[in-house]
């Protein structure tokens, strides 16, 4: 499915963008909030792969949706705590919204 591949690519590109941004976090947040951001994005990516590989897609669509929701919260927290500059938060939010739109389309498709 081409939509699945696009969602995978968007998420992978976001992860590539996120890694250097987390390196800029203060030491106190790099290994807590930063790690949580990375782990959540990696979990999202894993669930996207599992959506493509399994016949029962609903379970992994729900998990991916939960990961995306948590990712939004963590990004907002990083901005509110001034760990991530607001301009970078805007970029991240746009990327996550694009991923959310693609995931929402998949959820509608498989209902």
N, CA, C and O atoms as a printed pandas DataFrame, in Angstrom:
     atom_number atom_name residue_name chain_id  residue_number  x_coord  y_coord  z_coord
0              1         N          UNK        A               1    0.838   -1.189    0.000
1              2        CA          UNK        A               1    0.000    0.000    0.000
2              3         C          UNK        A               1    0.869    1.234    0.000
3              4         O          UNK        A               1    1.749    1.400    0.845
4              5         N          UNK        A               2    0.613    2.077   -0.942
5              6        CA          UNK        A               2    1.435    3.277   -1.096
6              7         C          UNK        A               2    1.292    4.239    0.079
7              8         O          UNK        A               2    2.261    4.898    0.457
8              9         N          UNK        A               3    0.087    4.329    0.666
9             10        CA          UNK        A               3   -0.097    5.215    1.822
10            11         C          UNK        A               3    0.743    4.747    2.997
11            12         O          UNK        A               3    1.323    5.562    3.714
12            13         N          UNK        A               4    0.809    3.440    3.196
13            14        CA          UNK        A               4    1.624    2.891    4.279
14            15         C          UNK        A               4    3.083    3.275    4.079
15            16         O          UNK        A               4    3.762    3.680    5.023
16            17         N          UNK        A               5    3.556    3.148    2.857
17            18        CA          UNK        A               5    4.946    3.475    2.572
18            19         C          UNK        A               5    5.210    4.964    2.774
19            20         O          UNK        A               5    6.273    5.339    3.268
20            21         N          UNK        A               6    4.261    5.814    2.401
21            22        CA          UNK        A               6    4.422    7.255    2.597
22            23         C          UNK        A               6    4.466    7.576    4.091
23            24         O          UNK        A               6    5.287    8.384    4.524
24            25         N          UNK        A               7    3.605    6.961    4.868
25            26        CA          UNK        A               7    3.611    7.175    6.309
26            27         C          UNK        A               7    4.935    6.703    6.908
27            28         O          UNK        A               7    5.501    7.371    7.774
28            29         N          UNK        A               8    5.424    5.562    6.449
29            30        CA          UNK        A               8    6.713    5.066    6.920
30            31         C          UNK        A               8    7.821    6.069    6.597
31            32         O          UNK        A               8    8.653    6.379    7.450
32            33         N          UNK        A               9    7.827    6.571    5.371
33            34        CA          UNK        A               9    8.862    7.516    4.952
34            35         C          UNK        A               9    8.791    8.806    5.767
35            36         O          UNK        A               9    9.819    9.316    6.213
36            37         N          UNK        A              10    7.587    9.333    5.963
37            38        CA          UNK        A              10    7.423   10.564    6.748
38            39         C          UNK        A              10    7.918   10.365    8.182
39            40         O          UNK        A              10    8.586   11.234    8.743
40            41         N          UNK        A              11    7.589    9.231    8.758
41            42        CA          UNK        A              11    7.990    8.955   10.140
42            43         C          UNK        A              11    9.497    8.759   10.236
43            44         O          UNK        A              11   10.137    9.255   11.164
44            45         N          UNK        A              12   10.055    8.040    9.282
45            46        CA          UNK        A              12   11.507    7.828    9.268
46            47         C          UNK        A              12   12.242    9.161    9.099
47            48         O          UNK        A              12   13.232    9.418    9.784
48            49         N          UNK        A              13   11.758    9.999    8.191
49            50        CA          UNK        A              13   12.369   11.315    7.989
50            51         C          UNK        A              13   12.268   12.173    9.244
51            52         O          UNK        A              13   13.194   12.914    9.572
52            53         N          UNK        A              14   11.142   12.071    9.943
53            54        CA          UNK        A              14   10.987   12.809   11.197
54            55         C          UNK        A              14   12.010   12.327   12.222
55            56         O          UNK        A              14   12.608   13.133   12.934
56            57         N          UNK        A              15   12.206   11.024   12.296
57            58        CA          UNK        A              15   13.184   10.471   13.235
58            59         C          UNK        A              15   14.589   10.962   12.895
59            60         O          UNK        A              15   15.358   11.306   13.793
60            61         N          UNK        A              16   14.927   10.998   11.617
61            62        CA          UNK        A              16   16.232   11.534   11.195
62            63         C          UNK        A              16   16.379   12.999   11.584
63            64         O          UNK        A              16   17.463   13.425   11.983
64            65         N          UNK        A              17   15.309   13.772   11.475
65            66        CA          UNK        A              17   15.327   15.180   11.855
66            67         C          UNK        A              17   15.443   15.325   13.373
67            68         O          UNK        A              17   16.118   16.228   13.866
68            69         N          UNK        A              18   14.786   14.440   14.104
69            70        CA          UNK        A              18   14.702   14.542   15.557
70            71         C          UNK        A              18   16.028   14.249   16.262
71            72         O          UNK        A              18   16.352   14.908   17.250
72            73         N          UNK        A              19   16.791   13.285   15.780
73            74        CA          UNK        A              19   18.025   12.895   16.457
74            75         C          UNK        A              19   18.974   14.076   16.693
75            76         O          UNK        A              19   19.403   14.270   17.831
76            77         N          UNK        A              20   19.319   14.865   15.686
77            78        CA          UNK        A              20   20.217   15.999   15.948
78            79         C          UNK        A              20   19.585   17.063   16.848
79            80         O          UNK        A              20   20.292   17.756   17.580
80            81         N          UNK        A              21   18.271   17.192   16.797
81            82        CA          UNK        A              21   17.604   18.170   17.659
82            83         C          UNK        A              21   17.719   17.759   19.125
83            84         O          UNK        A              21   17.911   18.604   19.998
84            85         N          UNK        A              22   17.602   16.475   19.387
85            86        CA          UNK        A              22   17.713   15.994   20.766
86            87         C          UNK        A              22   19.134   16.171   21.294
87            88         O          UNK        A              22   19.331   16.398   22.488
88            89         N          UNK        A              23   20.116   16.067   20.414
89            90        CA          UNK        A              23   21.506   16.293   20.835
90            91         C          UNK        A              23   21.711   17.707   21.377
91            92         O          UNK        A              23   22.635   17.948   22.155
92            93         N          UNK        A              24   20.856   18.637   20.971
93            94        CA          UNK        A              24   20.955   20.028   21.420
94            95         C          UNK        A              24   20.254   20.262   22.759
95            96         O          UNK        A              24   20.384   21.335   23.349
96            97         N          UNK        A              25   19.516   19.269   23.235
97            98        CA          UNK        A              25   18.824   19.409   24.517
98            99         C          UNK        A              25   19.854   19.552   25.637
99           100         O          UNK        A              25   20.965   19.032   25.528
100          101         N          UNK        A              26   19.492   20.251   26.711
101          102        CA          UNK        A              26   20.384   20.284   27.872
102          103         C          UNK        A              26   20.562   18.867   28.429
103          104         O          UNK        A              26   19.684   18.015   28.291
104          105         N          UNK        A              27   21.700   18.641   29.050
105          106        CA          UNK        A              27   22.018   17.306   29.557
106          107         C          UNK        A              27   20.916   16.758   30.464
107          108         O          UNK        A              27   20.627   15.562   30.450
108          109         N          UNK        A              28   20.307   17.640   31.248
109          110        CA          UNK        A              28   19.269   17.196   32.180
110          111         C          UNK        A              28   18.045   16.622   31.464
111          112         O          UNK        A              28   17.321   15.813   32.044
112          113         N          UNK        A              29   17.806   17.022   30.235
113          114        CA          UNK        A              29   16.629   16.544   29.489
114          115         C          UNK        A              29   16.982   15.595   28.343
115          116         O          UNK        A              29   16.121   14.876   27.838
116          117         N          UNK        A              30   18.237   15.599   27.944
117          118        CA          UNK        A              30   18.652   14.774   26.806
118          119         C          UNK        A              30   18.381   13.293   27.061
119          120         O          UNK        A              30   17.972   12.566   26.155
120          121         N          UNK        A              31   18.609   12.853   28.287
121          122        CA          UNK        A              31   18.500   11.429   28.593
122          123         C          UNK        A              31   17.171   11.066   29.243
123          124         O          UNK        A              31   16.972    9.917   29.636
124          125         N          UNK        A              32   16.278   12.010   29.360
125          126        CA          UNK        A              32   14.944   11.722   29.880
126          127         C          UNK        A              32   13.918   12.049   28.799
127          128         O          UNK        A              32   13.406   11.152   28.130
128          129         N          UNK        A              33   13.629   13.303   28.636
129          130        CA          UNK        A              33   12.651   13.729   27.635
130          131         C          UNK        A              33   13.123   13.384   26.223
131          132         O          UNK        A              33   12.332   12.939   25.392
132          133         N          UNK        A              34   14.399   13.589   25.957
133          134        CA          UNK        A              34   14.945   13.279   24.631
134          135         C          UNK        A              34   14.829   11.801   24.292
135          136         O          UNK        A              34   14.428   11.436   23.186
136          137         N          UNK        A              35   15.183   10.957   25.251
137          138        CA          UNK        A              35   15.079    9.511   25.033
138          139         C          UNK        A              35   13.626    9.094   24.845
139          140         O          UNK        A              35   13.315    8.231   24.024
140          141         N          UNK        A              36   12.756    9.710   25.604
141          142        CA          UNK        A              36   11.330    9.379   25.487
142          143         C          UNK        A              36   10.800    9.755   24.100
143          144         O          UNK        A              36   10.011    9.015   23.513
144          145         N          UNK        A              37   11.236   10.907   23.577
145          146        CA          UNK        A              37   10.853   11.323   22.224
146          147         C          UNK        A              37   11.350   10.314   21.189
147          148         O          UNK        A              37   10.606    9.912   20.295
148          149         N          UNK        A              38   12.612    9.911   21.321
149          150        CA          UNK        A              38   13.171    8.937   20.378
150          151         C          UNK        A              38   12.440    7.601   20.475
151          152         O          UNK        A              38   12.057    7.025   19.456
152          153         N          UNK        A              39   12.247    7.110   21.694
153          154        CA          UNK        A              39   11.594    5.809   21.873
154          155         C          UNK        A              39   10.170    5.808   21.342
155          156         O          UNK        A              39    9.735    4.829   20.735
156          157         N          UNK        A              40    9.444    6.890   21.561
157          158        CA          UNK        A              40    8.063    6.967   21.086
158          159         C          UNK        A              40    8.018    6.990   19.563
159          160         O          UNK        A              40    7.170    6.340   18.952
160          161         N          UNK        A              41    8.935    7.741   18.949
161          162        CA          UNK        A              41    8.969    7.797   17.483
162          163         C          UNK        A              41    9.388    6.449   16.903
163          164         O          UNK        A              41    8.856    6.016   15.881
164          165         N          UNK        A              42   10.336    5.792   17.552
165          166        CA          UNK        A              42   10.749    4.457   17.098
166          167         C          UNK        A              42    9.604    3.452   17.251
167          168         O          UNK        A              42    9.419    2.584   16.398
168          169         N          UNK        A              43    8.847    3.569   18.323
169          170        CA          UNK        A              43    7.687    2.693   18.521
170          171         C          UNK        A              43    6.636    2.934   17.433
171          172         O          UNK        A              43    6.036    1.990   16.918
172          173         N          UNK        A              44    6.423    4.196   17.093
173          174        CA          UNK        A              44    5.504    4.542   16.009
174          175         C          UNK        A              44    5.968    3.905   14.701
175          176         O          UNK        A              44    5.169    3.330   13.963
176          177         N          UNK        A              45    7.246    4.012   14.426
177          178        CA          UNK        A              45    7.802    3.433   13.205
178          179         C          UNK        A              45    7.629    1.910   13.189
179          180         O          UNK        A              45    7.280    1.330   12.161
180          181         N          UNK        A              46    7.873    1.272   14.328
181          182        CA          UNK        A              46    7.686   -0.177   14.428
182          183         C          UNK        A              46    6.233   -0.556   14.171
183          184         O          UNK        A              46    5.963   -1.522   13.457
184          185         N          UNK        A              47    5.301    0.188   14.740
185          186        CA          UNK        A              47    3.887   -0.129   14.527
186          187         C          UNK        A              47    3.474    0.067   13.076
187          188         O          UNK        A              47    2.612   -0.659   12.579
188          189         N          UNK        A              48    4.070    1.028   12.392
189          190        CA          UNK        A              48    3.787    1.213   10.967
190          191         C          UNK        A              48    4.270    0.005   10.166
191          192         O          UNK        A              48    3.584   -0.462    9.256
192          193         N          UNK        A              49    5.448   -0.491   10.512
193          194        CA          UNK        A              49    5.964   -1.698    9.853
194          195         C          UNK        A              49    5.027   -2.876   10.124
195          196         O          UNK        A              49    4.721   -3.654    9.221
196          197         N          UNK        A              50    4.577   -3.001   11.370
197          198        CA          UNK        A              50    3.678   -4.102   11.729
198          199         C          UNK        A              50    2.317   -3.987   11.044
199          200         O          UNK        A              50    1.691   -5.000   10.734
200          201         N          UNK        A              51    1.860   -2.760   10.808
201          202        CA          UNK        A              51    0.609   -2.572   10.051
202          203         C          UNK        A              51    0.764   -3.192    8.669
203          204         O          UNK        A              51   -0.146   -3.855    8.171
204          205         N          UNK        A              52    1.920   -2.975    8.055
205          206        CA          UNK        A              52    2.162   -3.497    6.711
206          207         C          UNK        A              52    2.324   -5.012    6.688
207          208         O          UNK        A              52    2.008   -5.655    5.687
208          209         N          UNK        A              53    2.810   -5.581    7.775
209          210        CA          UNK        A              53    3.154   -7.004    7.790
210          211         C          UNK        A              53    2.025   -7.910    8.254
211          212         O          UNK        A              53    2.042   -9.106    7.961
212          213         N          UNK        A              54    1.044   -7.374    8.970
213          214        CA          UNK        A              54    0.011   -8.222    9.575
214          215         C          UNK        A              54   -1.334   -8.060    8.889
215          216         O          UNK        A              54   -1.655   -7.017    8.320
216          217         N          UNK        A              55   -2.108   -9.140    8.965
217          218        CA          UNK        A              55   -3.445   -9.094    8.394
218          219         C          UNK        A              55   -4.406   -8.341    9.297
219          220         O          UNK        A              55   -5.296   -7.647    8.806
220          221         N          UNK        A              56   -4.243   -8.465   10.613
221          222        CA          UNK        A              56   -5.109   -7.739   11.556
222          223         C          UNK        A              56   -4.466   -6.377   11.842
223          224         O          UNK        A              56   -3.673   -6.231   12.773
224          225         N          UNK        A              57   -4.812   -5.425   11.055
225          226        CA          UNK        A              57   -4.181   -4.110   11.103
226          227         C          UNK        A              57   -4.718   -3.221   12.221
227          228         O          UNK        A              57   -4.025   -2.304   12.664
228          229         N          UNK        A              58   -5.937   -3.476   12.682
229          230        CA          UNK        A              58   -6.583   -2.604   13.672
230          231         C          UNK        A              58   -5.747   -2.425   14.936
231          232         O          UNK        A              58   -5.606   -1.308   15.433
232          233         N          UNK        A              59   -5.199   -3.501   15.451
233          234        CA          UNK        A              59   -4.413   -3.453   16.689
234          235         C          UNK        A              59   -3.224   -2.497   16.535
235          236         O          UNK        A              59   -2.959   -1.685   17.422
236          237         N          UNK        A              60   -2.521   -2.596   15.427
237          238        CA          UNK        A              60   -1.323   -1.782   15.227
238          239         C          UNK        A              60   -1.672   -0.349   14.825
239          240         O          UNK        A              60   -0.915    0.581   15.104
240          241         N          UNK        A              61   -2.812   -0.179   14.173
241          242        CA          UNK        A              61   -3.283    1.178   13.883
242          243         C          UNK        A              61   -3.580    1.917   15.185
243          244         O          UNK        A              61   -3.250    3.095   15.323
244          245         N          UNK        A              62   -4.201    1.227   16.135
245          246        CA          UNK        A              62   -4.500    1.838   17.439
246          247         C          UNK        A              62   -3.214    2.173   18.186
247          248         O          UNK        A              62   -3.090    3.248   18.772
248          249         N          UNK        A              63   -2.265    1.251   18.162
249          250        CA          UNK        A              63   -0.988    1.496   18.840
250          251         C          UNK        A              63   -0.240    2.668   18.207
251          252         O          UNK        A              63    0.343    3.492   18.913
252          253         N          UNK        A              64   -0.256    2.740   16.888
253          254        CA          UNK        A              64    0.407    3.847   16.194
254          255         C          UNK        A              64   -0.275    5.171   16.535
255          256         O          UNK        A              64    0.393    6.190   16.715
256          257         N          UNK        A              65   -1.594    5.154   16.621
257          258        CA          UNK        A              65   -2.337    6.362   16.978
258          259         C          UNK        A              65   -1.991    6.818   18.393
259          260         O          UNK        A              65   -1.845    8.014   18.645
260          261         N          UNK        A              66   -1.859    5.860   19.320
261          262        CA          UNK        A              66   -1.460    6.196   20.687
262          263         C          UNK        A              66   -0.042    6.769   20.723
263          264         O          UNK        A              66    0.221    7.738   21.436
264          265         N          UNK        A              67    0.864    6.173   19.959
265          266        CA          UNK        A              67    2.233    6.692   19.889
266          267         C          UNK        A              67    2.251    8.118   19.352
267          268         O          UNK        A              67    2.982    8.975   19.849
268          269         N          UNK        A              68    1.442    8.356   18.339
269          270        CA          UNK        A              68    1.386    9.699   17.755
270          271         C          UNK        A              68    0.846   10.717   18.764
271          272         O          UNK        A              68    1.342   11.841   18.843
272          273         N          UNK        A              69   -0.154   10.326   19.521
273          274        CA          UNK        A              69   -0.696   11.203   20.557
274          275         C          UNK        A              69    0.343   11.515   21.623
275          276         O          UNK        A              69    0.475   12.664   22.043
276          277         N          UNK        A              70    1.076   10.506   22.061
277          278        CA          UNK        A              70    2.123   10.707   23.054
278          279         C          UNK        A              70    3.241   11.584   22.492
279          280         O          UNK        A              70    3.787   12.433   23.197
280          281         N          UNK        A              71    3.572   11.376   21.238
281          282        CA          UNK        A              71    4.603   12.190   20.589
282          283         C          UNK        A              71    4.220   13.665   20.594
283          284         O          UNK        A              71    5.059   14.529   20.851
284          285         N          UNK        A              72    2.961   13.948   20.310
285          286        CA          UNK        A              72    2.480   15.338   20.340
286          287         C          UNK        A              72    2.644   15.951   21.737
287          288         O          UNK        A              72    3.079   17.094   21.880
288          289         N          UNK        A              73    2.289   15.172   22.756
289          290        CA          UNK        A              73    2.397   15.660   24.130
290          291         C          UNK        A              73    3.859   15.920   24.497
291          292         O          UNK        A              73    4.175   16.950   25.093
292          293         N          UNK        A              74    4.735   15.005   24.149
293          294        CA          UNK        A              74    6.154   15.157   24.482
294          295         C          UNK        A              74    6.776   16.354   23.767
295          296         O          UNK        A              74    7.593   17.070   24.346
296          297         N          UNK        A              75    6.392   16.570   22.523
297          298        CA          UNK        A              75    6.902   17.732   21.789
298          299         C          UNK        A              75    6.416   19.021   22.430
299          300         O          UNK        A              75    7.184   19.970   22.588
300          301         N          UNK        A              76    5.148   19.057   22.797
301          302        CA          UNK        A              76    4.600   20.249   23.460
302          303         C          UNK        A              76    5.307   20.499   24.779
303          304         O          UNK        A              76    5.627   21.642   25.108
304          305         N          UNK        A              77    5.550   19.453   25.527
305          306        CA          UNK        A              77    6.256   19.567   26.795
306          307         C          UNK        A              77    7.668   20.104   26.589
307          308         O          UNK        A              77    8.130   20.963   27.340
308          309         N          UNK        A              78    8.343   19.596   25.575
309          310        CA          UNK        A              78    9.708   20.068   25.312
310          311         C          UNK        A              78    9.723   21.539   24.932
311          312         O          UNK        A              78   10.677   22.247   25.254
312          313         N          UNK        A              79    8.697   22.006   24.260
313          314        CA          UNK        A              79    8.595   23.425   23.935
314          315         C          UNK        A              79    8.243   24.252   25.169
315          316         O          UNK        A              79    8.850   25.296   25.411
316          317         N          UNK        A              80    7.275   23.794   25.942
317          318        CA          UNK        A              80    6.850   24.526   27.141
318          319         C          UNK        A              80    7.960   24.631   28.175
319          320         O          UNK        A              80    8.045   25.623   28.899
320          321         N          UNK        A              81    8.811   23.610   28.249
321          322        CA          UNK        A              81    9.935   23.631   29.184
322          323         C          UNK        A              81   11.141   24.395   28.619
323          324         O          UNK        A              81   12.186   24.495   29.262
324          325         N          UNK        A              82   10.973   24.929   27.409
325          326        CA          UNK        A              82   12.036   25.682   26.726
326          327         C          UNK        A              82   13.259   24.820   26.416
327          328         O          UNK        A              82   14.380   25.320   26.324
328          329         N          UNK        A              83   13.025   23.528   26.260
329          330        CA          UNK        A              83   14.091   22.609   25.880
330          331         C          UNK        A              83   14.265   22.638   24.366
331          332         O          UNK        A              83   15.377   22.505   23.855
332          333         N          UNK        A              84   13.163   22.811   23.663
333          334        CA          UNK        A              84   13.166   22.910   22.205
334          335         C          UNK        A              84   12.708   24.319   21.837
335          336         O          UNK        A              84   11.666   24.769   22.314
336          337         N          UNK        A              85   13.469   25.025   20.995
337          338        CA          UNK        A              85   13.037   26.363   20.573
338          339         C          UNK        A              85   11.680   26.307   19.862
339          340         O          UNK        A              85   11.349   25.317   19.210
340          341         N          UNK        A              86   10.912   27.372   19.997
341          342        CA          UNK        A              86    9.563   27.393   19.439
342          343         C          UNK        A              86    9.563   27.156   17.929
343          344         O          UNK        A              86    8.678   26.472   17.415
344          345         N          UNK        A              87   10.536   27.707   17.219
345          346        CA          UNK        A              87   10.610   27.503   15.758
346          347         C          UNK        A              87   10.771   26.016   15.427
347          348         O          UNK        A              87   10.154   25.514   14.487
348          349         N          UNK        A              88   11.596   25.323   16.197
349          350        CA          UNK        A              88   11.787   23.886   15.973
350          351         C          UNK        A              88   10.516   23.122   16.343
351          352         O          UNK        A              88   10.165   22.139   15.690
352          353         N          UNK        A              89    9.835   23.572   17.380
353          354        CA          UNK        A              89    8.562   22.956   17.771
354          355         C          UNK        A              89    7.537   23.096   16.647
355          356         O          UNK        A              89    6.790   22.159   16.366
356          357         N          UNK        A              90    7.501   24.262   16.004
357          358        CA          UNK        A              90    6.573   24.470   14.881
358          359         C          UNK        A              90    6.866   23.493   13.742
359          360         O          UNK        A              90    5.952   22.913   13.156
360          361         N          UNK        A              91    8.141   23.323   13.441
361          362        CA          UNK        A              91    8.537   22.390   12.376
362          363         C          UNK        A              91    8.118   20.963   12.751
363          364         O          UNK        A              91    7.535   20.239   11.945
364          365         N          UNK        A              92    8.430   20.581   13.991
365          366        CA          UNK        A              92    8.083   19.236   14.459
366          367         C          UNK        A              92    6.576   19.024   14.436
367          368         O          UNK        A              92    6.102   17.965   14.024
368          369         N          UNK        A              93    5.825   20.022   14.873
369          370        CA          UNK        A              93    4.361   19.901   14.901
370          371         C          UNK        A              93    3.792   19.707   13.507
371          372         O          UNK        A              93    2.869   18.916   13.311
372          373         N          UNK        A              94    4.337   20.420   12.549
373          374        CA          UNK        A              94    3.856   20.270   11.169
374          375         C          UNK        A              94    4.135   18.853   10.661
375          376         O          UNK        A              94    3.279   18.228   10.035
376          377         N          UNK        A              95    5.334   18.363   10.936
377          378        CA          UNK        A              95    5.684   17.009   10.496
378          379         C          UNK        A              95    4.766   15.968   11.159
379          380         O          UNK        A              95    4.296   15.038   10.504
380          381         N          UNK        A              96    4.520   16.138   12.461
381          382        CA          UNK        A              96    3.667   15.191   13.186
382          383         C          UNK        A              96    2.222   15.296   12.699
383          384         O          UNK        A              96    1.538   14.278   12.597
384          385         N          UNK        A              97    1.749   16.493   12.400
385          386        CA          UNK        A              97    0.398   16.640   11.850
386          387         C          UNK        A              97    0.274   15.953   10.498
387          388         O          UNK        A              97   -0.740   15.316   10.215
388          389         N          UNK        A              98    1.304   16.078    9.659
389          390        CA          UNK        A              98    1.293   15.387    8.363
390          391         C          UNK        A              98    1.230   13.867    8.560
391          392         O          UNK        A              98    0.497   13.168    7.860
392          393         N          UNK        A              99    2.011   13.373    9.524
393          394        CA          UNK        A              99    1.976   11.941    9.820
394          395         C          UNK        A              99    0.599   11.548   10.343
395          396         O          UNK        A              99    0.086   10.481   10.005
396          397         N          UNK        A             100    0.004   12.400   11.161
397          398        CA          UNK        A             100   -1.329   12.140   11.694
398          399         C          UNK        A             100   -2.385   12.078   10.609
399          400         O          UNK        A             100   -3.291   11.247   10.665
400          401         N          UNK        A             101   -2.272   12.957    9.621
401          402        CA          UNK        A             101   -3.217   12.933    8.505
402          403         C          UNK        A             101   -3.113   11.622    7.726
403          404         O          UNK        A             101   -4.125   11.033    7.346
404          405         N          UNK        A             102   -1.889   11.178    7.495
405          406        CA          UNK        A             102   -1.692    9.912    6.780
406          407         C          UNK        A             102   -2.219    8.739    7.597
407          408         O          UNK        A             102   -2.876    7.847    7.058
408          409         N          UNK        A             103   -1.933    8.741    8.894
409          410        CA          UNK        A             103   -2.417    7.665    9.758
410          411         C          UNK        A             103   -3.942    7.683    9.848
411          412         O          UNK        A             103   -4.580    6.631    9.817
412          413         N          UNK        A             104   -4.521    8.863    9.957
413          414        CA          UNK        A             104   -5.978    8.979    9.990
414          415         C          UNK        A             104   -6.621    8.414    8.736
415          416         O          UNK        A             104   -7.669    7.772    8.802
416          417         N          UNK        A             105   -5.989    8.654    7.593
417          418        CA          UNK        A             105   -6.488    8.081    6.341
418          419         C          UNK        A             105   -6.454    6.566    6.360
419          420         O          UNK        A             105   -7.376    5.910    5.875
420          421         N          UNK        A             106   -5.378    6.005    6.927
421          422        CA          UNK        A             106   -5.295    4.552    7.019
422          423         C          UNK        A             106   -6.359    3.994    7.965
423          424         O          UNK        A             106   -6.974    2.966    7.684
424          425         N          UNK        A             107   -6.565    4.676    9.076
425          426        CA          UNK        A             107   -7.568    4.208   10.034
426          427         C          UNK        A             107   -8.940    4.175    9.391
427          428         O          UNK        A             107   -9.696    3.223    9.584
428          429         N          UNK        A             108   -9.272    5.219    8.619
429          430        CA          UNK        A             108  -10.565    5.256    7.916
430          431         C          UNK        A             108  -10.648    4.133    6.886
431          432         O          UNK        A             108  -11.699    3.517    6.710
432          433         N          UNK        A             109   -9.541    3.876    6.214
433          434        CA          UNK        A             109   -9.526    2.845    5.170
434          435         C          UNK        A             109   -9.818    1.459    5.747
435          436         O          UNK        A             109  -10.517    0.658    5.125
436          437         N          UNK        A             110   -9.285    1.181    6.931
437          438        CA          UNK        A             110   -9.393   -0.161    7.481
438          439         C          UNK        A             110  -10.516   -0.311    8.507
439          440         O          UNK        A             110  -10.552   -1.314    9.221
440          441         N          UNK        A             111  -11.424    0.643    8.602
441          442        CA          UNK        A             111  -12.565    0.513    9.519
442          443         C          UNK        A             111  -13.594   -0.411    8.948
443          444         O          UNK        A             111  -14.628   -0.647    9.573
